Amino acid sequence: MTTPARPGSFTGATDNAASGGLFTDTLIDGIPDIIGADVASAEAAAAAAKVSETNAATSATGAATSATNAGTSATNAATSATAAAGSATAAAGSASSVAADAATATTKAAEASTSATNAASSQSAAAASQTSAASSATSATGSANSATTSATAAGNSATSAASSATTATTQAATATTQATTATTQASSATTSAATATTKATTATTQATNAATSATAAAGSATTATTQASNASTSAATATTKATTATTQATNAATSATAAAGSATTATTQASNASTSAATATTQATKSENYAVKVDGVVPSTSDYSSKAWAVGGTGVDHASGGGNAKDWATETTTTADNTEYSAKEYAVGIQTGNTSGSSKQWALGGGNFVMSTPVTGSGGTAKYSAAYWADQAASSVANFDEKYYGSYADDAAAENAHEAAGKTVAVGDLYYNTTVSAVKYCSVAPSGTGAPVGTWVAIAATDTSGFATAGFSIAMSIAL
């Protein structure tokens, strides 16, 4: 790069020839235009850099929006996870309740079954006892009839009849006890019934023997009456036991109905628990998908997971109107959403497709930041970086410094200062002579050895006092 301009080392155009006016020298008159063009180019480069900066800010805003979307997805995922945990807890509670109800129903069913079995046994035992009592009554009636014709044999069989009466009383008491304990002594009731039948047969045999015992007839009659009374009592007791058995059977049926209701409730609660468990599983799966699924949308929705929005996933990466947060921030090989580039690309990227150029290119140079390479366009439409135009401006100022030396008292001082800076005095060079208050230009360059001085001529305004006036010139033009 050439040496930049020295601030304050040159002056601008002025209407005062004594102050260095540049009215008649074409080499000097073009200097303000050159400087103005350079300044305009520098301003254009600065404006382009501002546009690139705006683009980078827009890309950063897009990346921030993607980050916000990712945060929202994460919040939704956390909410779904909380709901799933609540559902799982409810399902566990329902399962525990169902298990308890099922256990209770099983116990009630077992109790109802036992009650039904006991009631059936009691009813069977009561029926057997009633049959035994009826048999005893029949036997007693037979004995009474035989006693009428066996008065002579009654005396001999009185003792046997008394024993029979005692046995019948014992049997009736045994029948009552058997009816009371029917739920646990069904087998004993059956055995007692067989014994009662045997005793009845014995009583019949004894009554037959009483026919030959006329003396014992009166006693047998009395004994027979007592046995009939006892048999009637046994029959009444059997009826009571039968009623009790019927009541127990009704209770058993009620218990069975209650057990069936409990079983139905248990089944319903088990179904509810299963539904809650299924719901909890669905919610847990949905929460997981909202958090980490990267191979497409969350099932039954049109949403993508927070991970997909954050670092990428199917349907998000480079999708129109999409793009993940990571790509919006750092992608430098392609666009983030098939249209726009990332914040990093707009800041420091070099993609050829980014025809707007990155901030770094507008600052340093196009392509791989080469100052002489256009950032956009080519030929007459080429636009360069701020560094390029700064360099061009510096070069223009340096070239101006080569031609205009500044202010000095005489020709020798101006030449010595210029040569001391390592430059060569050439024809057309300028400086402002403070002694004569005029701009002087070199018409003959110095030559030879030592400290020769070239020829310098002051630039003076043209004397127009002898020129025709404007009106006269116009009149002459018309006349001619």
C-alpha positions as CSV (number, residue, x, y, z in Angstrom):
1,M,0.0,0.0,0.0
2,T,1.3,3.5,-0.8
3,T,1.9,6.1,1.9
4,P,-1.4,7.6,3.1
5,A,-2.1,11.3,2.9
6,R,-0.8,13.7,5.6
7,P,-3.7,15.5,7.3
8,G,-3.7,19.2,6.5
9,S,-1.0,19.0,3.9
10,F,-3.1,20.3,1.0
11,T,-5.7,22.9,0.3
12,G,-8.9,23.0,-1.7
13,A,-10.1,25.2,-4.5
14,T,-10.7,28.9,-3.8
15,D,-11.8,32.0,-5.7
16,N,-8.8,34.0,-4.4
17,A,-5.8,33.6,-6.7
18,A,-3.5,35.1,-4.0
19,S,-4.5,32.1,-1.8
20,G,-3.7,29.5,-4.3
21,G,-6.7,29.7,-6.7
22,L,-6.7,26.9,-9.4
23,F,-8.6,28.7,-12.2
24,T,-6.4,28.2,-15.3
25,D,-4.4,25.0,-14.8
26,T,-6.3,21.9,-15.9
27,L,-3.9,19.6,-13.9
28,I,-4.9,21.4,-10.8
29,D,-8.6,21.9,-11.5
30,G,-9.3,18.1,-11.6
31,I,-7.9,17.4,-8.1
32,P,-11.2,18.1,-6.2
33,D,-13.1,15.9,-8.6
34,I,-10.6,13.0,-7.9
35,I,-10.9,13.4,-4.2
36,G,-14.7,13.6,-4.4
37,A,-14.8,10.4,-6.4
38,D,-12.6,8.6,-3.9
39,V,-14.7,9.8,-1.0
40,A,-17.9,8.7,-2.8
41,S,-16.4,5.2,-3.3
42,A,-15.4,5.0,0.4
43,E,-18.9,6.0,1.4
44,A,-20.4,3.4,-0.9
45,A,-18.2,0.8,0.7
46,A,-19.2,1.9,4.1
47,A,-22.9,1.7,3.1
48,A,-22.4,-1.8,1.7
49,A,-20.7,-2.9,5.0
50,K,-23.7,-1.4,6.9
51,V,-26.1,-3.5,4.7
52,S,-24.0,-6.7,5.5
53,E,-24.1,-5.8,9.2
54,T,-27.9,-5.5,9.0
55,N,-28.1,-8.9,7.2
56,A,-26.0,-10.4,10.0
57,A,-28.3,-8.9,12.6
58,T,-31.3,-10.4,10.8
59,S,-29.7,-13.8,10.7
60,A,-28.9,-13.5,14.4
61,T,-32.5,-12.7,15.1
62,G,-33.6,-15.8,13.1
63,A,-31.2,-17.9,15.2
64,A,-32.6,-16.4,18.4
65,T,-36.1,-17.2,17.2
66,S,-35.1,-20.8,16.6
67,A,-33.6,-20.9,20.1
68,T,-36.9,-19.6,21.5
69,N,-38.8,-22.3,19.6
70,A,-36.4,-24.9,21.0
71,G,-37.0,-23.5,24.5
72,T,-40.8,-23.7,24.0
73,S,-40.6,-27.3,22.8
74,A,-38.5,-28.2,25.9
75,T,-41.1,-26.6,28.2
76,N,-43.9,-28.6,26.4
77,A,-41.8,-31.7,26.8
78,A,-41.3,-31.0,30.6
79,T,-45.1,-30.4,31.0
80,S,-45.9,-33.7,29.2
81,A,-43.4,-35.5,31.4
82,T,-45.1,-34.1,34.5
83,A,-48.5,-35.2,33.3
84,A,-47.2,-38.6,32.5
85,A,-45.7,-39.0,36.0
86,G,-49.1,-38.0,37.5
87,S,-50.9,-40.5,35.3
88,A,-48.4,-43.2,36.3
89,T,-48.9,-42.4,40.0
90,A,-52.7,-42.6,39.6
91,A,-52.4,-45.9,37.7
92,A,-50.3,-47.3,40.5
93,G,-52.9,-46.2,43.1
94,S,-55.7,-47.7,41.0
95,A,-53.7,-51.0,40.6
96,S,-53.2,-51.2,44.4
97,S,-56.9,-50.5,45.0
98,V,-57.9,-53.1,42.5
99,A,-55.6,-55.7,44.0
100,A,-57.1,-55.0,47.5
101,D,-60.6,-55.2,46.2
102,A,-59.8,-58.4,44.3
103,A,-58.4,-60.0,47.4
104,T,-61.5,-58.9,49.4
105,A,-63.8,-60.3,46.7
106,T,-61.9,-63.6,46.7
107,T,-62.3,-63.9,50.5
108,K,-66.0,-63.0,50.4
109,A,-66.5,-65.6,47.7
110,A,-64.7,-68.3,49.7
111,E,-66.8,-67.3,52.8
112,A,-70.0,-67.5,50.8
113,S,-69.1,-70.9,49.4
114,T,-68.4,-72.2,52.9
115,S,-71.7,-70.7,54.2
116,A,-73.6,-72.4,51.3
117,T,-71.9,-75.7,52.0
118,N,-72.7,-75.5,55.7
119,A,-76.3,-74.5,55.1
120,A,-76.8,-77.5,52.7
121,S,-75.3,-79.8,55.3
122,S,-77.5,-78.4,58.0
123,Q,-80.6,-78.8,55.8
124,S,-79.7,-82.4,55.1
125,A,-79.1,-83.2,58.7
126,A,-82.4,-81.6,59.8
127,A,-84.3,-83.6,57.1
128,A,-82.7,-86.8,58.4
129,S,-83.6,-86.0,62.0
130,Q,-87.2,-85.3,60.9
131,T,-87.4,-88.6,59.1
132,S,-86.0,-90.4,62.3
133,A,-88.7,-88.7,64.5
134,A,-91.5,-89.7,62.1
135,S,-90.3,-93.3,62.2
136,S,-90.2,-93.3,66.0
137,A,-93.8,-91.9,66.0
138,T,-95.0,-94.7,63.7
139,S,-93.3,-97.3,65.8
140,A,-94.9,-95.8,69.0
141,T,-98.4,-96.0,67.3
142,G,-97.8,-99.6,66.4
143,S,-96.8,-100.3,69.9
144,A,-99.9,-98.7,71.3
145,N,-102.2,-100.9,69.1
146,S,-100.2,-104.0,70.1
147,A,-100.5,-103.0,73.7
148,T,-104.3,-103.2,73.6
149,T,-104.1,-106.9,72.7
150,S,-101.0,-107.7,74.7
151,A,-102.0,-106.7,78.2
152,T,-100.8,-110.1,79.6
153,A,-97.3,-109.7,78.2
154,A,-97.0,-106.0,79.1
155,G,-95.7,-106.7,82.6
156,N,-92.9,-108.9,81.4
157,S,-91.8,-106.3,78.8
158,A,-92.3,-103.2,81.0
159,T,-88.6,-103.1,81.8
160,S,-87.7,-103.4,78.1
161,A,-90.3,-100.8,77.1
162,A,-88.8,-98.4,79.7
163,S,-85.4,-98.9,78.2
164,S,-86.9,-98.3,74.8
165,A,-88.4,-95.0,76.0
166,T,-85.1,-93.9,77.5
167,T,-83.4,-94.7,74.3
168,A,-86.0,-92.8,72.3
169,T,-85.5,-89.7,74.6
170,T,-81.7,-90.0,74.1
171,Q,-82.2,-90.2,70.4
172,A,-84.4,-87.1,70.3
173,A,-81.8,-85.1,72.4
174,T,-79.1,-86.4,70.0
175,A,-81.1,-85.2,67.0
176,T,-81.5,-81.7,68.6
177,T,-77.7,-81.5,69.2
178,Q,-77.0,-82.7,65.7
179,A,-79.3,-80.1,64.2
180,T,-77.6,-77.3,66.2
181,T,-74.1,-78.4,65.1
182,A,-75.2,-79.3,61.6
183,T,-72.5,-77.1,59.9
184,T,-69.7,-79.3,61.3
185,Q,-71.3,-82.7,62.1
186,A,-73.1,-83.8,59.0
187,S,-71.4,-87.2,59.2
188,S,-72.5,-87.6,62.8
189,A,-76.1,-86.8,61.9
190,T,-76.1,-89.5,59.3
191,T,-74.8,-92.0,61.8
192,S,-77.4,-91.0,64.4
193,A,-80.2,-91.4,61.8
194,A,-79.0,-95.0,61.1
195,T,-78.9,-95.6,64.9
196,A,-82.5,-94.2,65.3
197,T,-83.7,-96.5,62.5
198,T,-82.1,-99.5,64.2
199,K,-83.7,-98.6,67.6
200,A,-87.1,-98.2,65.9
201,T,-86.8,-101.7,64.6
202,T,-85.9,-102.9,68.0
203,A,-88.9,-101.1,69.5
204,T,-91.2,-102.8,66.9
205,T,-89.7,-106.2,67.9
206,Q,-90.3,-105.4,71.6
207,A,-93.9,-104.4,70.9
208,T,-94.4,-107.7,69.2
209,N,-93.0,-109.4,72.2
210,A,-95.4,-107.2,74.3
211,A,-98.3,-109.0,72.7
212,T,-97.5,-112.0,74.7
213,S,-97.0,-110.0,77.8
214,A,-100.5,-108.9,78.9
215,T,-99.4,-107.9,82.3
216,A,-97.1,-105.2,80.8
217,A,-99.7,-103.8,78.4
218,A,-100.7,-100.9,80.6
219,G,-97.1,-99.9,81.1
220,S,-96.4,-100.3,77.4
221,A,-99.3,-98.0,76.6
222,T,-98.0,-95.3,79.0
223,T,-94.5,-95.7,77.5
224,A,-95.9,-95.5,74.0
225,T,-97.7,-92.3,74.8
226,T,-94.5,-90.8,76.2
227,Q,-92.6,-91.9,73.1
228,A,-95.2,-90.3,70.8
229,S,-94.9,-87.0,72.7
230,N,-91.1,-87.1,72.5
231,A,-91.4,-87.8,68.7
232,S,-93.7,-84.8,68.3
233,T,-91.1,-82.6,70.1
234,S,-88.4,-84.0,67.9
235,A,-90.5,-83.2,64.8
236,A,-91.0,-79.6,66.0
237,T,-87.3,-79.2,66.7
238,A,-86.5,-80.6,63.2
239,T,-88.9,-78.0,61.7
240,T,-87.1,-75.2,63.6
241,K,-83.7,-76.4,62.3
242,A,-85.1,-76.6,58.8
243,T,-86.2,-73.0,59.1
244,T,-82.8,-72.0,60.4
245,A,-81.2,-73.9,57.5
246,T,-83.4,-72.0,55.1
247,T,-82.4,-68.7,56.6
248,Q,-78.7,-69.6,56.4
249,A,-79.2,-70.6,52.8
250,T,-80.8,-67.1,52.1
251,N,-77.8,-65.5,53.9
252,A,-75.4,-67.5,51.9
253,A,-77.2,-66.4,48.6
254,T,-77.0,-62.8,49.8
255,S,-73.3,-63.2,50.5
256,A,-72.8,-64.8,47.1
257,T,-74.6,-61.8,45.5
258,A,-72.4,-59.4,47.4
259,A,-69.3,-61.4,46.4
260,A,-70.4,-61.2,42.7
261,G,-70.9,-57.4,43.1
262,S,-67.4,-57.1,44.6
263,A,-66.0,-59.2,41.8
264,T,-67.7,-56.9,39.2
265,T,-66.3,-53.8,41.0
266,A,-62.9,-55.4,41.1
267,T,-63.1,-56.1,37.3
268,T,-64.1,-52.5,36.6
269,Q,-61.3,-51.1,38.7
270,A,-58.8,-53.4,37.0
271,S,-60.1,-52.1,33.6
272,N,-59.7,-48.5,34.9
273,A,-56.2,-49.3,36.1
274,S,-55.3,-50.8,32.8
275,T,-56.6,-47.7,30.9
276,S,-54.7,-45.4,33.3
277,A,-51.5,-47.4,32.7
278,A,-52.0,-47.3,29.0
279,T,-52.6,-43.5,29.1
280,A,-49.5,-43.0,31.3
281,T,-47.4,-45.1,28.8
282,T,-48.8,-43.0,25.9
283,Q,-48.0,-39.7,27.7
284,A,-44.5,-40.9,28.6
285,T,-43.8,-41.9,25.0
286,K,-45.2,-38.5,23.8
287,S,-43.0,-36.7,26.3
288,E,-39.9,-38.6,25.2
289,N,-40.7,-37.8,21.5
290,Y,-41.1,-34.1,22.2
291,A,-37.7,-34.1,23.9
292,V,-35.4,-36.2,21.7
293,K,-37.1,-37.5,18.5
294,V,-35.1,-36.4,15.4
295,D,-36.4,-38.7,12.7
296,G,-39.6,-36.8,11.9
297,V,-42.6,-35.2,13.6
298,V,-44.0,-36.2,17.0
299,P,-46.7,-38.9,16.2
300,S,-50.2,-37.6,15.9
301,T,-48.9,-34.0,15.7
302,S,-47.2,-31.6,13.2
303,D,-44.6,-30.6,15.8
304,Y,-40.9,-31.5,15.9
305,S,-38.9,-32.2,19.1
306,S,-36.9,-29.7,21.0
307,K,-33.7,-31.6,20.1
308,A,-34.6,-31.5,16.4
309,W,-35.1,-27.7,16.6
310,A,-31.9,-27.3,18.5
311,V,-29.3,-29.5,16.7
312,G,-31.2,-30.9,13.7
313,G,-33.5,-33.6,12.5
314,T,-35.6,-35.0,9.6
315,G,-38.0,-32.3,8.4
316,V,-36.2,-29.5,10.2
317,D,-32.8,-29.4,8.6
318,H,-32.6,-27.0,5.7
319,A,-36.4,-27.1,5.3
320,S,-38.2,-24.1,3.9
321,G,-39.3,-21.9,6.8
322,G,-37.5,-24.2,9.2
323,G,-33.8,-24.9,9.9
324,N,-32.4,-25.9,13.3
325,A,-30.9,-23.4,15.8
326,K,-27.4,-24.8,15.4
327,D,-27.5,-24.3,11.6
328,W,-28.9,-20.8,11.9
329,A,-26.0,-19.9,14.2
330,T,-23.0,-21.8,12.6
331,E,-23.8,-23.2,9.2
332,T,-21.1,-22.0,6.6
333,T,-21.4,-24.6,3.8
334,T,-25.0,-24.0,2.7
335,T,-28.2,-22.2,3.7
336,A,-30.0,-22.8,6.9
337,D,-33.5,-23.1,5.4
338,N,-32.9,-23.4,1.6
339,T,-33.2,-19.6,1.3
340,E,-31.3,-17.6,4.0
341,Y,-27.7,-18.0,5.3
342,S,-26.7,-18.4,9.0
343,A,-25.5,-15.6,11.3
344,K,-21.9,-16.9,11.0
345,E,-22.1,-17.0,7.2
346,Y,-23.3,-13.4,7.1
347,A,-20.6,-12.4,9.5
348,V,-17.4,-14.3,8.3
349,G,-18.6,-16.7,5.5
350,I,-17.2,-17.1,2.0
351,Q,-20.0,-19.0,0.2
352,T,-20.2,-18.1,-3.5
353,G,-24.0,-18.4,-3.3
354,N,-24.2,-15.6,-0.8
355,T,-24.2,-12.8,-3.4
356,S,-24.8,-10.2,-0.7
357,G,-21.4,-10.9,0.8
358,S,-20.5,-11.4,4.5
359,S,-19.6,-8.6,6.9
360,K,-16.0,-9.7,6.8
361,Q,-15.8,-9.6,3.0
362,W,-17.3,-6.1,2.9
363,A,-14.7,-5.1,5.4
364,L,-11.6,-6.9,4.0
365,G,-12.3,-8.1,0.5
366,G,-14.3,-10.5,-1.7
367,G,-13.7,-14.2,-2.1
368,N,-11.3,-15.4,0.6
369,F,-11.1,-11.8,1.8
370,V,-8.8,-10.7,-1.0
371,M,-8.9,-6.9,-1.0
372,S,-8.7,-6.6,-4.8
373,T,-11.5,-9.1,-5.4
374,P,-15.0,-7.6,-5.7
375,V,-17.5,-8.6,-3.0
376,T,-20.4,-8.6,-5.6
377,G,-20.7,-8.1,-9.3
378,S,-17.9,-7.7,-11.8
379,G,-16.5,-5.2,-14.4
380,G,-18.5,-2.0,-14.3
381,T,-21.0,-3.3,-11.7
382,A,-18.3,-4.6,-9.3
383,K,-18.5,-3.5,-5.7
384,Y,-15.5,-3.7,-3.4
385,S,-14.8,-3.8,0.3
386,A,-14.2,-0.9,2.6
387,A,-10.5,-1.9,2.8
388,Y,-10.3,-1.7,-1.0
389,W,-11.7,1.8,-1.1
390,A,-9.7,2.9,1.8
391,D,-6.6,1.7,0.0
392,Q,-7.7,3.5,-3.2
393,A,-8.4,6.7,-1.2
394,A,-5.0,6.4,0.4
395,S,-3.3,5.8,-3.0
396,S,-5.1,8.9,-4.4
397,V,-4.0,11.0,-1.5
398,A,-0.5,9.7,-1.8
399,N,-0.5,10.6,-5.5
400,F,-1.8,14.0,-4.6
401,D,1.1,14.4,-2.2
402,E,3.5,13.4,-5.0
403,K,2.2,16.5,-6.9
404,Y,1.4,19.0,-4.2
405,Y,4.1,19.7,-1.7
406,G,2.2,22.1,0.7
407,S,3.3,25.6,1.8
408,Y,6.9,26.8,1.7
409,A,8.8,30.2,1.6
410,D,10.7,29.6,-1.6
411,D,11.5,27.1,-4.4
412,A,14.5,25.5,-2.8
413,A,12.7,24.9,0.5
414,A,9.9,23.2,-1.3
415,E,12.3,21.0,-3.4
416,N,14.4,20.1,-0.4
417,A,11.4,19.0,1.7
418,H,10.1,16.9,-1.2
419,E,13.4,15.2,-1.9
420,A,14.0,14.6,1.9
421,A,10.8,12.5,1.8
422,G,12.4,10.3,-0.8
423,K,10.5,11.7,-3.7
424,T,11.6,13.2,-7.0
425,V,10.8,16.7,-8.2
426,A,9.0,16.5,-11.6
427,V,7.5,19.0,-14.1
428,G,4.0,19.9,-13.1
429,D,4.6,19.6,-9.3
430,L,3.0,22.3,-7.2
431,Y,3.5,24.1,-3.9
432,Y,2.2,27.3,-2.3
433,N,4.8,30.0,-2.0
434,T,4.0,32.0,1.1
435,T,6.4,34.8,0.2
436,V,4.5,35.8,-3.0
437,S,1.2,34.3,-1.9
438,A,0.8,32.2,-5.1
439,V,0.7,28.6,-6.2
440,K,3.8,27.8,-8.2
441,Y,4.4,24.9,-10.6
442,C,7.6,23.3,-11.8
443,S,8.1,24.1,-15.5
444,V,11.7,22.7,-15.6
445,A,12.8,19.9,-13.2
446,P,16.2,20.3,-11.5
447,S,19.2,18.3,-12.8
448,G,22.8,17.8,-12.1
449,T,24.6,17.3,-8.8
450,G,24.7,19.4,-5.6
451,A,21.6,21.2,-4.7
452,P,20.2,22.4,-8.1
453,V,16.9,24.2,-8.2
454,G,14.4,23.8,-11.0
455,T,12.3,26.5,-12.7
456,W,9.1,27.3,-10.8
457,V,6.4,29.6,-12.3
458,A,3.7,31.3,-10.3
459,I,0.1,30.6,-11.4
460,A,-1.6,33.9,-12.0
461,A,-5.2,34.8,-12.9
462,T,-5.7,35.9,-16.6
463,D,-6.3,39.6,-17.0
464,T,-9.8,40.0,-18.6
465,S,-10.0,43.8,-18.4
466,G,-9.4,44.1,-22.2
467,F,-12.0,41.5,-23.1
468,A,-15.3,42.5,-24.7
469,T,-18.3,42.7,-22.5
470,A,-20.9,40.0,-22.5
471,G,-23.5,42.3,-24.2
472,F,-21.1,43.3,-26.9
473,S,-20.1,39.7,-27.6
474,I,-23.7,38.7,-27.9
475,A,-24.4,41.6,-30.3
476,M,-21.5,40.8,-32.5
477,S,-22.5,37.1,-32.6
478,I,-26.0,38.1,-33.7
479,A,-24.6,40.5,-36.3
480,L,-22.3,37.9,-37.7
